[in-house]
């Protein structure tokens, strides 16, 4: 259930446009798949990647968890999103989870997931007909 709600918000954001994603604080993504890697870019402005961002991978799902804190105590107008947000992405079947790398610069989190060489789906077994 915990991964269903962010996925639902993600789907709704696609239906209604990316403006909805910004209003509900959903992490917006770009991704690109090649023969050798799966590349993900996530918008995470205003966070400290060492303190406020966690990236985990389990059961072929990569999860980005981030928290953005409002440091001002006075009431004021703000359209910024503060709080906890999370986004989960299903990885390709041949993802090499042990070699995932991430870097953060200028509000953009970049994640590179290397892909293993695809193995044949089936192996043919030779039937011995000698009697």
C-alpha positions in Angstrom: 0.0 0.0 0.0 2.8 2.4 0.8 4.1 2.2 -2.8 0.6 2.3 -4.3 -0.2 5.9 -3.3 2.9 7.6 -4.8 2.3 5.5 -8.0 -1.3 6.7 -8.1 -0.3 10.3 -7.7 2.3 9.8 -10.4 -0.3 8.4 -12.8 -2.7 11.2 -12.0 0.1 13.7 -12.7 0.5 12.3 -16.1 -3.2 12.4 -16.8 -3.6 16.0 -15.7 -0.2 17.4 -16.6 3.0 17.9 -14.7 1.5 20.9 -12.9 -0.4 18.6 -10.6 2.9 16.8 -9.6 4.4 20.1 -8.5 1.3 21.1 -6.5 1.2 17.8 -4.5 5.0 17.6 -4.0 5.6 14.6 -6.2 9.2 14.0 -7.3 9.3 14.7 -11.0 11.4 12.4 -13.1 13.0 12.0 -16.5 14.3 8.6 -17.5 16.2 7.1 -20.5 16.9 3.5 -21.3 19.8 2.3 -23.5 21.3 -1.1 -24.1 23.8 -0.7 -21.4 22.1 1.5 -18.7 18.9 2.9 -17.3 19.3 6.6 -16.5 17.0 8.6 -14.1 17.0 12.3 -13.4 14.9 13.6 -10.5 14.1 17.2 -9.5 14.9 17.7 -5.9 15.6 21.4 -5.4 16.3 22.8 -1.9 17.4 19.6 -0.2 20.7 18.5 1.3 21.5 15.2 -0.5 23.6 13.9 2.5 20.9 14.6 5.1 17.5 14.8 3.4 17.7 12.2 0.5 17.7 8.4 0.7 17.9 6.0 -2.3 17.1 2.4 -1.7 16.6 -0.6 -4.0 14.8 -3.8 -3.1 12.9 -6.4 -5.2 13.7 -4.6 -8.5 12.3 -1.3 -7.3 14.3 1.8 -6.7 12.9 4.3 -4.2 13.8 7.9 -3.8 12.8 9.3 -0.4 13.3 13.0 0.3 12.4 15.5 3.0 12.3 19.3 2.6 12.0 21.3 5.7 10.6 24.8 6.2 13.1 26.6 8.4 11.1 29.7 9.0 8.7 29.8 11.9 6.6 32.9 10.9 3.5 32.5 8.8 4.1 33.5 5.3 2.9 32.8 1.8 4.7 29.9 0.2 3.9 27.8 -2.8 7.0 25.6 -2.2 6.4 22.0 -1.1 7.7 21.1 2.4 7.5 17.7 3.9 8.3 14.1 3.0 8.0 12.9 -0.6 8.8 9.5 -2.1 8.9 8.1 -5.6 9.4 4.4 -6.6 10.5 3.2 -10.0 10.4 -0.3 -11.3 13.9 -1.3 -12.7 14.4 -3.3 -15.8 14.8 -7.1 -15.2 18.5 -7.0 -16.1 19.4 -4.1 -13.8 22.7 -4.6 -11.9 21.5 -3.4 -8.5 24.9 -3.7 -6.9 26.4 -1.1 -9.3 23.9 1.7 -9.1 25.4 5.1 -8.8 23.9 8.5 -7.9 25.1 12.1 -7.9 23.4 15.4 -7.0 24.1 18.8 -8.4 22.1 22.1 -8.7 18.8 20.5 -7.5 19.0 17.5 -9.8 19.6 13.9 -8.6 21.0 11.7 -11.3 20.9 7.9 -10.9 22.7 5.5 -13.3 21.6 1.8 -13.2 24.0 -0.4 -15.3 22.3 -3.2 -17.2 23.7 -6.7 -17.4 23.9 -8.4 -20.8 20.6 -10.1 -21.6 20.8 -13.9 -21.4 18.8 -16.0 -23.8 15.3 -16.6 -22.5 15.5 -20.3 -23.2 18.1 -22.9 -23.9 17.4 -25.7 -26.3 18.1 -29.2 -25.1 19.3 -31.8 -27.6 17.4 -35.0 -27.5 19.5 -38.2 -27.6 17.9 -40.7 -30.0 20.6 -43.4 -29.8 19.3 -46.8 -28.7 
